[in-house]
Amino acid sequence: MKFVQDIIRFPVNPDKCIQGVDLLAQRQPGITQYYVCKVFFFADREHLLDWGRPISGDRFVAMEHGPVPSFVYDLLKNCDAEPDEVVQKLNERVLIERQHNMLKVYSKGKNSFDLLSGSDVEYLEWSLKKHIHLSFGRLRELSHQDRSYKAAWEKPGLNNEMDISLWFGDNDEERGAALDELSGKANIMFSTAAE
């Protein structure tokens, strides 16, 4: 066996994710699950690059319409895989309306975002402002340009985890330095493959 890839994973903070979803729903009432996921993707990526940590800690997977934060996506779909108390906390803060294959998210106006830092709020608001007015097709196209998305999408299978170390530059030396710097903040998982 040999190691073929390092995958950086941060611990997911469910309460922070819920507050982030609520913040987006307050700023953009009726935001759909697609836009919530893409706003989180761009905000998490840029926050990690600028501050050395993501906002949500979520792991991103490559799906047909672009990168998806796995926990946030499952949470919005009220996936049975999420603990009841987590879904209950979400439902205390937001209302989710199903319209065919869309989920529209509305805030219940809790107005408490104590788990989100100033930079978390700033990056979520920046990403929302930058991406909310793009069409579905344009946002899909834009998110498909991400190198980590492309690499995960080209692998066999569905919903492959994205290697976010690819966000840190084009060469192995830059990525290695980023991995070293992040090693105390993240869990670095090694995937193995038979030779």
N, C-alpha and C positions, 0 to 999 in steps of 0.2 A: 504494500500500500504506500502511496505517496500523498502528500498534501497538495491539493490543487488550487485552493483559493482561501483567502481570509475573508470572513464576513464580519463586519462590525455590527453589533447589536447593542442598543441602549435599552435600559429597563423602561418598559411602557408605564406611563403614569395615567391610569384610567381617569382619575379626577381632573387632571390637567386637560386631558383630551375632551372630557365633558364640558369643562369651562371654555375651551377653545371653540367647540361646536356652538355653544350658547353665544359666545361673543360674535361669531360669524352670523348667526341667526338674528342677533340684535341689530347688527350693522346692515344686514341684507335679508329682511324678512322673506320667507319662502325660498331661501336658497336650497338648491337641490343637492342630493347626495353626491352627484358628480362634481359639482363646483366645490363643495366642502372638501372632498378628497383632493382635488387639484390645488386648492388654496393651501391646504396642509402640506402637500408635497413641496410646492415652491417655497413656502415659508420655512419648513423644516430644513430643506436643503441649504437655503441662504443663511439661515441662523446657525447651522452647523459649520458652514464655511467661515462665517464671520466671528462666531463666539465659541466654537469648539464643542458645542452641544446642540442637539435638536430641541425643538419645543415639546413634541409629544413623546419622543422615544419609540415611536411606532416603527415597525418593520414594513418596508415597502415591497410590494409584489408587482410584477409586470402582468397586467391584464390587457385584454383586447383594446380597451379605450385609453390605455396609458397607465402610469404609476398609480398605485392605490395603497394608502395606509391601511394595513390589514385590520388592526384593532378598531379604528374609527369606522371603517366600512362595515365590519361585522356589527358593531354597536348600533349604527344607524339602521341596519336591517333587523335589529333586535334578534340577532342570531342566538340560538339556543346554547351556543358554546360560551356565551358570556354569563357570568354569575348574576343571579337575580338582583342582588343589591346594586350592581353596577348599572343594569338596565333601569332599575328604579330611580337611581340618582339622575340618570339622563332624563327620564320622564318627569322628574320634579322640575327640571330646568327648561325643557323644550317640548313642543308639540310636534309630532311628525305626522303629516298627512300623506297618505298613499294616493297617487293618481296614476293608474296604470303601472308602468314600470318606473315611475319617478317617485321619489320621496321628497316632500317639501318640508323644510325645517323652520319652525317659528319659535322664538324665544318667549318664555313666560315672564321675562323681566326681573330675574333675580338680582342682576346688577352687581354681583360679587364675583370678582375674578382674582381673588387673593392668591391663588396658586400660580397665576401667570405673572411672570416678571414684566417689567416695563418693555424690555426688548422683545419678549414673546408677543405681547400685544401689538407692538410696533410692526413686527414682521408679519403677523397675521393680517393686520390692517393693510399693510403695503401690498401683500399678495392678493388680498381681496380686491383692492382698488385696481390693481394692475390686470387682473384676470377675469373679473366678474362680467365685464362687458364684451368679452370675446365670445364668438359663437362656439357651440359644441365642437364643430369640426376644426376650427382654428385652435382651440385649446387642446384638443386631441393631438393635432399636428405638432404643436409647440412642445407638449409633454413627451411626445415620441422621439424628440431630438436628444433627450438626455442619454448620455453614454451608458449609464448604469441600467437604464431601461432597455436600451438596445441589446446589451450583452445578456440580460436575463431573458428577454423575449426570444432571442435566437437559440436558447437552450431547448432541448426536447422537454416536453411536458407542459403543464399549465400552471399559471400563477407562481412562477419561479421568483424566489426572493432576489431583490436587487442588491448588488454589491455597492454600497454607498462609498466605499473607498475610491471608486472611480470618479467621485465628485471632486477629488483633491488633485487633479492634474493628469497630464498625459503620460507621465513616465513613472516607472516603478520606484525611483528614488523619492519623488515627491509623495507618492502614496505611502511608501514605507515610513517616511518622516511623520506623516499624518497619523498613521497607525500607532507609532511609538508615542506620539503626543496624546492620543486618545485612549491609550491602553488602561489608564487609571479610571476613566470615566465610563468606558463601555465594556461590554463582553465581546471578546473576539472569538469567533467560532471558526474552527477549521473543518472544511469538508474534505473527505477522503475519497479517493478513487483507486481502483485496482490498476496496477501497471500492466 
